[in-house]
Amino acid sequence: MFEVVCEDKGGARVGRLHTAHGVVETPFFMPVATQGSVKTLRFRDVEGLGFRAIISNALVLYLRPGVEVIEGSGGLHGFTGWRHAIFTDSGGFQMLNPDFIEDVKDEGVLFRSPFDRSRHIFTPEKAVEVQNRLGSDVAMTLDALIPYGSEREAHELSVERTTQWARRCKEAHKNPHQLLFAITQGGVYDDLRERSARELVEIGFDGYGVGGLSIGEPKDEMHRVLRKQTGILPPDKPRYLMGVGSPAELLEAISAGVDIFDSTFPTRNARHNDAYTFTGEMNLSRGRFKEDRSPIEPGCGCYTCRSHSRAYIHHLLRNHEPAGLSLMTLHNLHFIQRLLEGAKEAIREGRLSEYKEGFRRGFEGSGAV
């Protein structure tokens, strides 16, 4: 199921996650395919970049097109045509959206569909049933996520509900080909984080997500919480930091022993005209790129950089051509792959700290242009 292949003295590791649709080498990043597609790209593009796992949202797919449609097409893999691993999120993140959620009770989450305003309840049992039927490789338990800055009492209730719901999810889980990951909560309170992790580990899951981070807390608090969480979670299980995807944060989390990531960050930034390079970010809609005939990043091997200039992409973006967003997204995801491949090589060679510091100097030292 999961094996650690190499670990450095700081706790960063290279491993292998075995799923029903192949082995994925960790640490790995998952492009977000909320509704079954990565925005602006075809799956052949995503696969060609080397990604072997994506994540979709079970709650959103339950609402549209509906579980019956996807199940009748052979599950998510048959419906989408993606041949590799698929994670599904249970929808806990939507609990931060007041326009979506009506109420949260011990029974589950009461919400309105953003599509037709129909009312629904998502219980832990329902969340698992939906994911079982979708046929994802990894399902996530329903967790009780609350906003950063909430009172301690609210975080205590969040931890209590998250544990109760995780237990109910495990009891309801019926798909033997699907792994089930639990999600820790507790805000930035060390004792609550430890309690959440220990209670979930006692129940026993195939992997553990660290939830409730990167939602407004200071970076130093996030790093502190993350270090403590990975120190408690079992070393023989994969650790998944949910919703974190900025390049610097990826390396920080890898050094803390995290194995799996997902985020809309690289694709969303691409749609806002921001391209990643190892010397910083650049907004290609700016006028200075109008006649710039160089690639986004000299030496980058992605299709965008091999085939097109900054000037051409600038032209597409300024004229709102969809191809511009596709080329930007392709480049940013390729950048993330290069970053993580470099991190894995650095872990194997025992020089992750140097790799991380070198990246920081180049990426953050030059500033965005």
HUZI-V441398 format. One line per field, one symbol per residue. psi: psi as a letter, one per 30 degrees, with the letter a starting at -180 (. if undefined). burial: # if it has 24 or more other ideal C-beta (glycine too) atoms within 12 Angstrom, else .. Layout:
psi->???
burial->???
This chain:
psi->ekkkekklfffklkakjklfhlkkklklkjkkieggkkkfllfeeeeffgkgklkljeeeeeejfkeeeeefggaeeeefgkfakkkkkfgeffffjffekelkleeakklkkfegglklkjleeeeeeeeeefgleklklklikllkflleeeeeeeeeeeeeeeeeeeefkfjfgkljklklagbgjeeeeeeeeeeeeeejlflkkjlglhgflkeeeeeeeeeeeffekkfgkkkjjkgkgkeeeeeeeeffgkfklllfeeeeeefggkkklfgalkjgfkffgegjgllejkfkgleeefflleeeeeeeefghkeeeeeeeeeeeeeeeeeeeeeeeeeeeghheeeeeeeeeeeefffll.
burial->##.#.###.########.###..##################.#.###.###############...#..##...###.##.#.#############...##..#...##.#.#......###########################.#.#...#################.##.#.#############..##.#######.#.###########.#....##.######.###..###################################.#############...#.....###..#.####..###.######......#####################.##....#..##..##..#......
